Amino acid sequence: MKVAIFSSKQYDQQFLRAANREGHELVFYEPRLTATTAPLAKDFPIVCVFINDQLDAETLEILADQGTQLVALRSAGFNNVDVAKATELGITVVRVPAYSPYSVAEHAVGMILMLNRKLYRAYNRVRDDNFSLEGLLGFDLHNCSVGIVGTGKIGQCFAQIMKGFGCQLLAYDPYPNPACIELGVTYMALEDLLAQSKIVSLHCPLMPQTHHIINAATLKVLQPGTMLINTSRGGLIDTPAVIDAIKSGQVGYLGIDVYEQEENLFFEDLSDTVIQDDHFQLLQSFPNVLITAHQAFFTRNALENIASTTLSNIGDFAAGRPCINQVKLT
């Protein structure tokens, strides 16, 4: 079947073509999918999209009028899709529920080490022949209290790694994970977790209930100097509120691989552009903030799994088979 693939980079083409054993006609488009670019998918029964593609009601209506029947996400999250509208229009939505929880969990740990031991500053100093240790003081992770918000597969992997450091593991999740309980994770209310944790790492999906779960009120509960890590979705954090918390010292370190307004920034080379997002520019100016551009998922293992599952989802739909990865209204 014909598949229009949006937000495609060279690596997407490489891994999707390698996984295309059923011979679907894959047409790659670099722009992200919006109501403006939706006409590119005319007469394509399937569109394949990523996290910053915008599948709101307007875009979905255009796709439906043009004959699209399936939206295949190359991601686990589907907060960028109006699932109710897609259902109303008869468009099936499928996703990749798990590709490599290790990739994201390991990236979160990497950000913790980078921020704590100030490796980014040390690296630049040594390149300038500055071997002073002033300003590079860190703390032991051993016996440190680590709060995990969301203990699905990624949160579980993160907990396993941090247990190896000898951390005290705390967690908040409406649905406790038995595997995490076996690891010795202590579940508690969000407010208690925030108050007791030296490091807080976010691993929950973005839903109405979790939008801005880190906000002005919850930030006040943190211990002064807390490290906050987000490798999940940018909308979990109220950016102006966390900027205020950094200025006050309530947040001592911030590591983010996601950003609420990232759709106009991430995955593009803007090195010759004046970025107009003042909040993002301010975050970049802080010495205790580490930003990566949504690369936590970016391992060979994950890309192979994403491509394989995406093409499997498309194959199931094309053959009229039930798809276990369909996103349904609950």
Secondary structure, DSSP 8 states (H G I E B T S, - for coil): -EEEE-S--HHHHHHHHHH-TT--EEEE--S---TTTGGGGTT-SEEEE-TT--B-HHHHHHHHHTT--EEEESSS--TTB-HHHHHHHT-EEE--S-S-HHHHHHHHHHHHHHHHTTHHHHHHHHHTT----TT------TT-EEEEE--SHHHHHHHHHHHHTT-EEEEE-SS--HHHHHHT-EE--HHHHHHH-SEEEE-----TTTTTSB-HHHHHHS-TTEEEEE-S-GGGB-HHHHHHHHHHTSEEEEEES--TTGGGTTTS--TTS----HHHHHHHH-TTEEE--S-TT-SHHHHHHHHHHHHHHHHHHHTT---TTB----
